[in-house]
Amino acid sequence: MSDKPVLSYIGLGLMGLPMAKHLLSQGYSVHGYDINPDAQQQAKKHGVKIHADVQSTVLAGNIILLNLPTFYAVEQVVFGDHGVAKVIRPPQCIIDFSTNPVNQGRVCIDALSKQTGCAWIDAPVSGGPVASGNGSLTVMVGANAQDFERVEDLLKNVSARLTLVGPPGSGLVAKTLNQLIVGCLHAVIAESAVLAEQAGIDASCIPVALAGGHADGILFQQIFPRMLEKDFSPRGYARQLLKDLDMVQSFAADLKIPTPMTAQAQTLYRMLVHMGHAELDTSAIVKVIDR
């Protein structure tokens, strides 16, 4: 008999399904639900015990995991008429891997605690579907110390780097900063890729030439070649990064912090989505520069 908690996973999409598969490989029992029937079928093939709705999924597990594409989806799943909050009870808790706006996310965390007595641990992630599938995500956590201790072993199973940033809501702040940097880097890398191609050199050698220098980095090594190859199969959707940049700008405005570089990246992603490329990978931003 396993001493691991039984997991209820809601949101089995681009990030959720790889993580659910990884957790199964680590010996966890995973119950799941997704609004998309195709996603449910894919999860079922890999051993996830699929349920017909959110609430029956919640009732099957000790820890409820959320991995949802928008804050609206998170609100509906948790506080909707047939949502998590109607049935969750201590000592159950939520771990939310979604990317949510800071202030609204904190309101939800407080509301769940007041309504149910259950903890909501914000644990947004970075690393993409590959890292989600092999347990090497970067996870930034907002939680009280005692709640973090309860789920630390589980979070270590999905992460290569795990940081308790601070009290509930702190993980959301860290993820907002992450998306600010990621969005701006995408735009800058796209400019460098187009410049390299137009300069008449072998652009494919640039990642090797710059490796180890100040311009190097994981994101650069990953997306510069994809931009050259025009490989835009989604590992993260352009529409999602635009949504996150909108979130960054809103948070910065609340704090009255100027973010001119982020504003430029936000504009470029809005152009990309307007061009009809919302469902392409975030690296497709090079299409705007190349145009």
N, C-alpha and C positions, 0 to 999 in steps of 0.2 A: 504494500500500500504506500503510495507516494505521500511524502509530507509537504509537497509543494502545493501552494494554493491553486484552486480551480479558477480559471480565468474566463471572463465574459468579454469578448472582443467585439466592439461595435465600430464598423468602418473598415471593410476588408478590401480597400482599393490599392492604389499605387504604392503606398507605404504600409498599409495595414496587413495586407496579405503576406508579403515577405516576412514581416515580423511574426505573424501568427505561425507561419511555417517554421520559422526558426525556434519559436517557443515550444512547438510540438517536438522538435528534434532534441530539445533540452529536457524533455520529460514532463512538460506541463500538459494538463488537460485543458483544451481550449474550446469553449462554446462561442458561437459567433452569429452576427447578424449584419447584413448590409442591405440598403434600399435597392441595390442593383441585383437582380436575379442572377445575372452572369457572374458577378463577383461571388455570390453565394455558392454557385455551382463549382467555381474554381477552388474556393476554400474547402468545400466538402470533399473534393477529390484528394486533397492533401491531409484530410483527417480532422478538420474542424467540425464540431457538432453543431449543425446549423439549426437555428430557431426561426419561427415564423414572424416574430416581432421583437421589439426592444425589451419589453418587460419580462418575457419568458427567458430571454438571454440573461438579463440581470439576475433573475432568481436562481439561475443555475450556478452562479459563481461566487467566489469570495472577493475578488478584485475585478472591478469593471474598467476596462481599457477603452479609451476613445481615440480614434485616429480619423478625424473628419476634415473635409476640405474647406469649410467656411465657418465663421462664428455663428451665422444663422443656423447652420446644421447642428452645431453644438447645443445652442439654446433649445432647439426643437427636440433633440434627442433627450436632453436632460429634463427640461421643464415643460415640454409639450403635454397635451392631454393624456397621452399614453407613454409618457417619458420615464426616465430613470428615477427621478425624484419621487414618483408615486409609490415605488416599491422598494427602493434601497433602504437598508436598515443597518445600524452598527452591528458588528464591527466591519461590515463591508466598506469599501472606499473606492473612489474614482482616481485613476491615473489618466490624465489627459495629455496625449502626445500632440494634439492639434496646435496650430499657430493662431492664437487669439489676441485681440487688442487688449492692452494692459488694463485699462480702467474698467472696461466692461467685463473682462475676465475676472477681475477681483470681486466685482459685484456678484457674479455667479458663484464664486467660491464661498462667499459669505452667505448667500441665499441658501445654498445646499446645506451648509452647516446649521443654519437656523431652522430650516424646515425638517431636516432628517437626523441631525447629529452626526452625519458622516463627513469624513475628510475628502476634500478635492485637492489632489496633488497635481500641480501644473508641471509638466515634464516635456516641453517642446524639444524637438530633435533637429539635428543637422547631419547630413551625410548622404541622403537620397536612398532610393530603393535597394541598391546593392548593399549598402551598410546596414539597412534595416533587415535584410535577409541573412546577413552573416554575423549579426550581433556586434557590429563595430560602430554604432552610432555615437555621436556626441550628444549627450543628454544634459540639459540644464534644468534644475529642479527648484521649484518653490514649494516649501512644506515646513511644517513644524518638525522639530527634531524627532519627536516620538513617532510621528507618522512616517517620516523618512526611514527610520530604522525598520519599520514593519515591511517596507517594500524595497529596501536597499538590495537584497539578494536578487529579486526579480529584475530590477533596473540594471544591475551589473551584468545580467544575462543578455541584455540587448545593447550594451554600450562598450565602447573602448575607452571613452572618457565620460565620467559621471561627476557632476558638480552640484552640490547643494548650494545654490546661490544665496538663499535667504528664506524668509518666511513666505507663506502662500502669496503667489503673484510675482515673485522675484524671477522665476524661470521665464515668465512672459516678457519681462524687461530684457533679459539676456537674449532671448530669441529675436526681439525687435531690433536690438543692436546687430545681431547676426545677419538679419535680412537687409538692414541698411548697407552693411559692408558687402554682402553677396550681390545685391542689386547694382551697386556702383562698380564693383569689380567686373561683373558681366559686361557692362557698357564699355569699360576701359579695354578689356581684353578683346572685345569685338572691334574696336577701333584699331588696335595693334594688329589683329589678324588681317583686316582689309588693307592696312598700310603695307604689311609684309608682302601680301600677294601682289599689290600694285607696284611695289618697288623693284620687281624683277628678280628677286632672290628665291632660293628654295625655302619657302615659308615653313615647310615641315621641320626644318632643322632648328627653328627658333626655340622650342621648348628645351631641347638639349643645350643650345648655346646659352640660355639664360638660367639653366638649372644651378641651384646653389647660390645665386646672386640675390640682390634685394627684390627683384621683380618676380622671383619664383614663388610658387605656392601650390597647394593641392588643387585649388580651383583652376588656376592657370594651366597646370599640367593636364587636367581632365578636359577642359572645354575648348582650349585653343585648337587641339587637333580635330575635335568634333566640328568646330566652326569651319576649318579648312575642308573637311570631308563633307560638309553640308549634311551631317548626320543629326537630324532633329527629332528622332524618336524620343518620346517624352520620358525623362527620368525625373522631371519636375515641370509642371505646366507653366507656360508663359502667363496665363491668366492668374495663376496662383501667386507668382512673384509680383505681378502688378497689384494684386489684392494686398500683399504684404507690404509693398512700398506705400500704398495708400494708408495702411495702418501705421507705418513708421511716421509718415508726414503728420498724421492726426495726433499721434503721441507727442511728437516734437513741438507741434503748435500749442498743445496744452501746456507744455513746459516753457514755451516762448524761446525755443532754441532754433536758430537758423540752420537749415540743412540744404544749402544750394546744390551740392553734388547729388544728393538723393533726389531732389526735385528734377534734375536733368535726366537721371536714370528712369524716374517715374514717367516722364514725358515720352522717352524713347519706347518704354514698354507699352504705354498707351497707344502709341503709333503702331507698334507691332500687332497688338490685338485688333486695332482698327483695320489693319491690312488683312485681317482674316486668319491670323496665325495663333489664336488663343490656345489651341490644343497642342501646339508644338512645344518642344523642349525650350527651357529658358535660354539656351545657347543660340536659339534662332534670332535673338536680338541683333545678330550680325546682319540679318536681312535688311534692317533699317539703315545701318551704316553703309552696306554694300549698294543700296538703292541709289 
